[in-house]
Amino acid sequence: MDFDAVEDCLALKHNRKLKRTREIQDGEARLSVHAQAAAKLQRRLRRFSRYRFDARIKVSVFREGQTTVYWGRASELGLDGIGATLSGELQNGEVVSLEFPIPLAPYLLKLRAVVRYSDGLRCGFEFLVVTDEQRQAIHQFCVVLANVS
């Protein structure tokens, strides 16, 4: 763990009491100090950057002998995965099929992915099998998204 990560952890412990007090005083829903620090630490631990990305996404999961399909909105994209909010819940570790459009050929990406993060309807997916053509398209699109951000 690097020095900044240790410093973030110490700040988390110190700010928990302050966080509760602020939330009570403000009386509004907002990202807590703990959640902000956890998100900052998670961004440091990622292998690839994530970029804001808004598109409709279709997620298919095979459970108990049948395929269940959920629709949702993608919110971020990286070279190794995608984040989305779906119409149904998934479990960490489930393998799914994803379909989502990008504005570059092949225009509709169809990928296998594993659920790495699941919090209610919000999920994070890591791509499992990516062809060279798909990897190149994702890379080119991430370059475009990085320049827009």
C-alpha positions in Angstrom: 0.0 0.0 0.0 1.5 3.4 -0.9 1.8 6.4 1.4 -1.2 8.2 -0.1 -3.4 5.1 0.4 -2.3 4.8 4.0 -3.0 8.5 4.4 -6.5 8.1 2.9 -7.2 5.2 5.3 -6.2 7.3 8.3 -8.3 10.2 7.1 -11.3 7.8 6.8 -11.0 6.8 10.4 -10.6 10.4 11.6 -13.5 11.7 9.5 -16.1 9.1 10.4 -17.4 11.1 13.4 -17.2 14.3 11.4 -19.0 12.7 8.5 -22.0 11.6 10.7 -22.2 15.1 12.2 -22.1 16.8 8.8 -24.8 14.4 7.4 -27.1 15.1 10.4 -26.5 18.9 10.2 -26.9 19.1 6.4 -30.0 16.8 6.3 -29.3 16.1 2.7 -28.3 13.0 0.7 -24.8 13.3 -0.5 -21.6 11.3 -0.9 -20.1 10.8 2.6 -16.4 11.4 3.3 -15.9 7.7 3.7 -17.5 7.0 0.2 -15.4 9.7 -1.4 -12.2 8.3 0.0 -13.1 4.8 -0.9 -13.9 5.9 -4.5 -10.5 7.7 -4.6 -8.7 4.6 -3.4 -10.6 2.4 -5.9 -9.6 4.7 -8.8 -5.9 4.3 -7.8 -6.2 0.5 -7.7 -7.7 0.2 -11.2 -5.5 -1.1 -14.0 -7.2 1.2 -16.6 -8.9 4.5 -16.4 -12.6 4.8 -16.7 -14.4 7.3 -18.8 -17.9 8.7 -18.7 -20.1 6.9 -21.1 -23.9 6.9 -21.6 -25.5 4.2 -23.6 -28.3 1.6 -23.4 -27.0 -1.8 -22.4 -28.4 -5.3 -22.6 -27.2 -7.9 -20.0 -28.1 -11.6 -20.3 -27.4 -14.0 -17.5 -28.0 -17.8 -17.5 -29.5 -18.9 -14.2 -31.3 -22.1 -13.2 -31.7 -23.3 -16.8 -33.0 -20.1 -18.3 -31.6 -16.9 -19.6 -32.7 -13.7 -17.9 -32.3 -10.4 -19.7 -31.9 -7.0 -18.0 -31.7 -3.6 -19.7 -30.0 -0.6 -18.3 -27.7 2.4 -18.9 -24.0 2.2 -19.0 -22.3 5.1 -17.1 -18.6 4.4 -17.5 -16.3 2.5 -19.9 -12.7 1.4 -19.6 -10.4 -0.9 -21.6 -11.1 -3.7 -19.2 -14.7 -3.2 -18.2 -17.9 -1.2 -18.0 -20.2 0.2 -15.2 -24.0 0.2 -15.5 -27.3 0.6 -13.7 -29.7 -2.2 -14.6 -33.3 -3.2 -14.4 -32.5 -6.2 -12.2 -29.9 -7.4 -9.7 -26.9 -9.5 -10.4 -24.5 -11.2 -8.0 -20.7 -10.8 -7.8 -19.0 -13.4 -9.8 -21.8 -14.1 -12.2 -20.8 -14.4 -15.9 -23.0 -12.4 -18.3 -23.3 -11.5 -21.9 -23.2 -7.7 -22.6 -24.4 -5.8 -25.7 -23.9 -2.1 -26.0 -23.4 0.3 -28.9 -20.3 2.5 -29.6 -19.9 5.0 -32.5 -17.1 3.0 -34.1 -17.1 -0.2 -36.1 -18.3 -2.9 -35.1 -20.9 -0.4 -33.7 -22.5 -3.0 -31.4 -20.2 -4.7 -29.0 -21.1 -8.2 -27.8 -18.9 -9.3 -25.0 -18.7 -11.9 -22.1 -18.0 -10.3 -18.7 -18.0 -11.2 -15.0 -19.8 -9.1 -12.4 -17.0 -7.6 -10.2 -19.1 -5.2 -8.3 -22.8 -5.2 -7.5 -24.7 -2.8 -5.2 -28.4 -3.1 -5.8 -29.0 -2.2 -9.5 -25.5 -0.7 -9.9 -22.9 -3.1 -11.3 -19.4 -3.1 -12.5 -18.3 -5.7 -15.2 -14.8 -6.9 -16.2 -14.6 -8.1 -19.8 -13.6 -11.7 -20.1 -13.1 -12.6 -23.8 -12.3 -9.7 -26.1 -11.3 -10.2 -29.8 -8.4 -8.0 -31.2 -11.0 -6.1 -33.3 -13.2 -5.4 -30.2 -10.1 -4.4 -28.1 -9.0 -2.0 -30.8 -12.5 -0.5 -31.0 -12.7 -0.1 -27.2 -9.3 1.5 -27.1 -10.1 4.0 -29.9 -13.4 4.9 -28.3 -11.7 5.4 -24.9 -9.2 7.8 -26.5 -12.2 9.7 -27.8 -13.9 9.7 -24.4 -10.7 10.8 -22.7 -10.4 13.8 -25.0 -14.1 14.8 -24.4 -13.7 14.6 -20.5 
